[in-house]
């Protein structure tokens, strides 16, 4: 299929056949493609000029809104001064500043920052760091990893191995890394339907970790990786006391706790990171997305000081960790991250998200009586609206709602039978009203 489009102020024909879209029904999309031409603030603009309110922050990442001038200007300046610098045996000052800024936002003692290019790479890096740590301290039998059912940790082989989404794993089942097990997820609708903020029931689900430890023995387990809030599988909020119990069990058995905060990081919960909102500090935090406001790919792992120190031994000319990427700490990504973090601070966007959360909660729960809605879950500026599924056609109802909302000028996220709403931190009550009203009308029209 070919379409006419304007590229560099010149009309050109674009063939849609060559591009294989990720996580998209390609054949259906290409029959009637929705192509974004530009963006600004709260909005996308489609080819032809139609304005779309972005209710999902791009893909959980454009927390400060689109095409913000300070970030754009920082990128422009950087690309004219230093386009690329090797990350091996050389570096540049901008990435050290980025590490400083991120470390300042992190919980205390998570002050060593290892840079990657995406959340998927950051997850795999955190697993390798955990394995290397126990090798370094002489506990070489601790090599197993534990994930959680319904967890999403990117699409690398490590990430889908510790992840718990069946559709992401089933085709690649023969390729998954060995030595991985999973604890139960925290979604118990029979007790927690329409919970506001943290559900009251389910802290005891953390004890499922003890079952896995008894099965494999703690002497063989390196780390547990979980999302404090599971995002891509429907916004699953941790029950009150759950994360605290997980932390306690990990401490008792000398198991590292890794929080995947690719989605929850950089203000989504009203704090810099969800670990601070829940007052539970892990041993590593995986981040990406919001670190550059989605402008340039960047990810990373924040690591506890003593984990880093355990590898800083031996001759100084030897590499301590044989791991990294060509684009680790890329100059342009670093410039984008520095400007993004400065913008978060200058506009107090984390505080704004926290202040808006009660209104957001009230509005999204007003959908509880809307057609097809069977549950609503929320925390901070994130919400999952679960729809009554069609047995023979899983996901169709949420997809139809997504399309109806798009037709009405609002972009939502359909994930299985859940509609996810994650507006940018610059949002306001007026936009929240529009988003919720659009979802309500869409549900009544499908």
N, C-alpha and C positions, 0 to 999 in steps of 0.2 A: 504494500500500500504506500502511496506517495501523497504528501500534503504540501501545499504552498506555505512558506513561512518567511519571515524577515530575519535574516542573519547578517549582522554587521551592516545594517541599513541597505541590504541588497536582497531582493526577492529570490529565493532559491527553492527548489524542490527537495524535500527530505524524504528518503525512503525509510519507512518504519521497520522493515523486515530484519535488518541486521542486529538491532539491539535486543538483547534478551533481558527483560526486566526482572529484578529480584522480587521474590515473595508477591508475585502478581500473576493472575490468570492472563497470560500474554495474548492468547487468541481473542479473548473477549475484549481486552483493553484496546487492541489495535483495530477492532471493528468500529470503535467510536472513541478515539483517544482524547483524554483531557490533558492538554499540554500547558504547562506554566510558562509564561513569558517573562515575568518580572515580579518583584515583591517589594513591599515597604511596610514597616511597622507591623500592624496586626494582619496584613492582607497579602494574599497572592493575587496575581492577575493572570488570567488565562489568555491564550492566543485569541485575539478578537476583542480583548479588553474587559471581559467579565470579571468582577471583583469577588474574591472568595475570602471570607473570614477564616483565618487559620486557628482552629480550636484544638490543635494537637501539637503546637510548637514545632512544625515541620515533621519531626518524628521524635518527639520528646526532647528536642535538642535546642531549638531556637528560643531560648528562655527570655532573651531581652528584645525579641521582635526582630523583624527582617531588615537587612541592609542598614544597620545602625552606623551612622557616620564615623564615630570614633574607631570602630573596628575596621571599616572600609579604609579609612585614611591610614591606619597603622599598617595594613597589608600593602597598600600602595607604596608607602615609604620603604617598607622592608624589601619589597621585591626589586626596587631600584638600587638598593645598597648591597644586599646579599641574597641571592636567589636560593642557593643550596650550600650547605657545609657538611662535609663528611662527619658522621657521628662516631667514627672509630679513630681513636688516638688524636682526635682534634675536636674542637667544639666552637661555640660562639657565645657571647655574653647574654644574648636574649633568652636562651633556654635556661640558663642559671637563674635569671630573674623569674621566669615562669615557675621553676621549681620552688623558688622562695615564696612566691605568691600562693601557690597551691598548698605548700606546707603550712602557711599561716592560717589557711582555712580549715585544715584537717584537725581532727581530735589530737590531743597532746601525744607526742612521741611517734606519730606516723609522719615522719619528717624526711624520709628518703624516697625520692620520686623517680620511678623508672618509666620512661616515655615509650609509647607505642603509637600506632596510627589509627586504632579503632578499639571499640569495646571487645570485640572478638579476640584481637591480639592481646589485649590487656588481660583478659581472663586466662588465656593460655600462659602468659608470662607469669601471672600470680601462682599458677600451679607449678611451674618450673622453679620459681623462687622458693616455694614451700618445700619441694623435693630437695633442692640444693641446700637449703638451710639444715635439714636433718642429716644430710650427708656431711655437711661441714662440722656439725657438733657430735658426729660419731654415732648417731642413731639411724643406721643405714637401713634398718628393716621398716622404717616408717615411710612407706611409699604409696599407700592407698589413698584415694580421695572419696569424699562423700558429697553428693549433691542432694537435691530435693526434687520430688515429684512436682511437675508443673513449673519448674524453674527454667528460665531462659538465660543462657550465658553465651550468647553469640553463636557463630556457625563454624568455628574452627573445630577440628576433631576433638580437642580437649574440651571445648565449650559444649558441644553436643553430647559428649560422654557424661559430663557432670550435670548437664541439663536434663530436664524431665518432660520435654514436649514430644509425645510419640511421633507426630508427623515430621518433626525435624530429625528423628533418629532412625525411623524404620527402614528407609532406603539404604542407610549407611551402617546397618547393624554389624556387618562383618568388619567394619573399619574402626569401630570405637576403641578407645584405649582401654587396656585391661585394668583390673584393680579398682573399679569404681562401683559404689553402691549408692542407694538413695533412701532418704528418710521421707516420711509422709508429708504431703502438703498441708496447709493450714485452713483449707476451705471446708467448713462444716455448715452448710446452709440450713440444716435442720435446727441449728441453735442460733445462728448469727445473721439471719436474713435482715436486710435493710439496716445493718449496723452503721452508726455514725462514728467516724474516726475508728479507733481500735475496737474490735469485737471483744466482748466480755468473756467468751468461752473459747477454750482451746489451748491455754498455756501448757497443759499436760502433753500436748502433741510433741513438745520438745523432747520428752522422754523417749521418743522413738529413736533418738540418737543413741541412747543407752543400749537399745536392742541391736543396733548395727555394731556397736563397740563390742558387745558380748559375742557377736557372730565372728568378728575378724580379729578382735583383741586390739587394744589401744596401741600396743607396741608396733602395730603394722599400719596405723592410720596417720597420715601426715596432716590433712586439712579437711575442713568442712567449708564449702562455699555455698552461700545462699544470697538471695536478694532480700534486703530488709522488707521491701514491699515488692512482691512479684508483679511486674508490669505487663509484659506481653501476653501473659496467660489470664488476663482479666482483672488486674488491679486487686491483688489479694493482700489484705492488710494483716499484719501480725497481731494475734490476740494479745491482750494485756498480760504482761509477764512472760510471754513466749521467748522473746529475744534474750531476756535476762537469764532464763533457764538454759538456753543454748550456750550462752557465754560461760556460765558456771560449769556445765558439763565439759566443755572444751578445756577449760582451765584444769579441772580435776584429772583429765586424762592426757594432758599435754598435747592437745590437738590444736593446730592453728585454725583460727576463725577468719574467713575471708568474706567481706561484704561486697557484693557486686552492686555498685551504686551508679552504674552507667545511666540509668533512668532517673534515680532519685537524687543524684548529685546536683550541686549548684542551684539550690534554692527551691526545688520542687516541693519539699515538705515544709518550707518555712524556715529551715536552717540551711547552712551550707551543705550539710550531708545528713541523711536520715539517721545515721548513727548518733548524731547530736540531738536530733528531735526525740529519739527513743532513749537517749542516755545510755547507750551500749557501745563500747568501743571494741572493734575487731582488731586483728593483728595486721590485716592488710585491707585496703579499700581500692577497688577497681573503679576507674572513672573514664569518661569519654564525653560524647555528645555536647553537653552544655559548657564544657571547658573552653570551647572556642565559639560558643553560640551557634554551632553547626556550620560555621563559615568555611573552615578548613578542617579536614580530618585530623584528629588527634585523640589519643587515649593514653592511659598510663596506670601505674600501680603505686599507691602510697604504702610504704613499708615501714614497719616498726624498726626503731634504731638498732636494737640488738640483733635483729635478723640480718641486717646489713653488716653489722660489725662482725658477725660470726664468719663471714667470708673474706674479711680483710686481713688475711694472714698469708704467710709465705713470702717469697721474694717479690719485691715491689714491681718488677718488670713483667710478672705473669698476670694474665687475665684472671680475674676472680670469678666471673660468671660468663660462661660461653653462651651468650644469648643477646639478641638485639636485632634491630632492623635498619635498613638503609636510610629510612626516613625518620628514625627516632629523634625527637626534638627538632624537627625541621624548622628552619628560621622563620618561614612565613607562618607556619602553625603557631610557633612561639609568639610571634608578634600579635597574631589574632587572639591567643589566649591571654596575653598580658592586657590588651585593650579590653577584652571581654570582662575579665575579673575587675579591672578598674571601673568599668561601667556598672557592674553589679553593685560595687561599693558606693559609687558616687550617687546612684539613683536609689540606693537602699532597697534593691529589688527583693532580697530575701525577706526583709521585714514586711515589704508590701505583700508578698505572697502569704505570709503568716497572717497579716491583718485581713486579707480578703478571704481566707479559708472558711471562716464561719458563714459568710454570705454564700460562697460557692457551695458549701455543704447544704445549706437551706434550699438553694435553688435546685440542685441536682436531685435532692430527695423529694422535691415537688413532683417529680416524674414517677413516683411510686405507684400512682393509679393510672399511668398511661398504658395504652394497649401493648400487650406482650411482655411488659416488664415483670420479671420474677425476682430480681434482687438489684440493690444498688450498694456499692462500696466506695468509700472515699477517704482520702487523707490529704491534707494540704491542698495543692491545686492539681489533684489527680483523682479521677473517678472512673469506675467501671459500672456500666449499666447492662446487666445480664438479661437476655431476652429468652422467651420460651422457644426452645429449638424445635424445628421441624425434623422429626425422626429420620425421614428418608433424605433430607437435604440439610445436613449440618452446616451452619454458617450462612445460609442463604438469607435468613431474615435480617441479620446484622448487615450483610452486604447490601440488601435492598434499602435499608435505612441509611447506610452510607451514601448510596447513590441519590436518594431523595434529598438528603441534607445538602449534597453537593449541588444539585439542581437549584436548591433554594439559596445557595451562596454561603454555605458553611462547610468547612472540611472537618470531619470527625474521623476516628480510626475504628475500623471493624477488625476484631480479633476473635475468630471463632464465632460464638454467639454472643459476644460482648461488644458494646460500643464504649470506647475509651475517650474520655475528654481530658485533655491536658493543656489548657490554654497557656500562652506565654505569661511570664511574671509581670508584664506591663499591662495586663488586662484590667478591666474595670467592671463595675456592676452592670453597666449598660450592655457591654459585650457578653457578659455571663448570661444576662436575661435573653439576649438574642440567640445564643447558642442553645440554651435549654428550651426555649420556645420552638426553635427549629427542629430539635430532636423530637419534641412532643408532636408537632404537626406531621413530621415524617413517619413516625410510628402509627399515627392514625390513618395514614394514607397508603400503607403497604398491605 
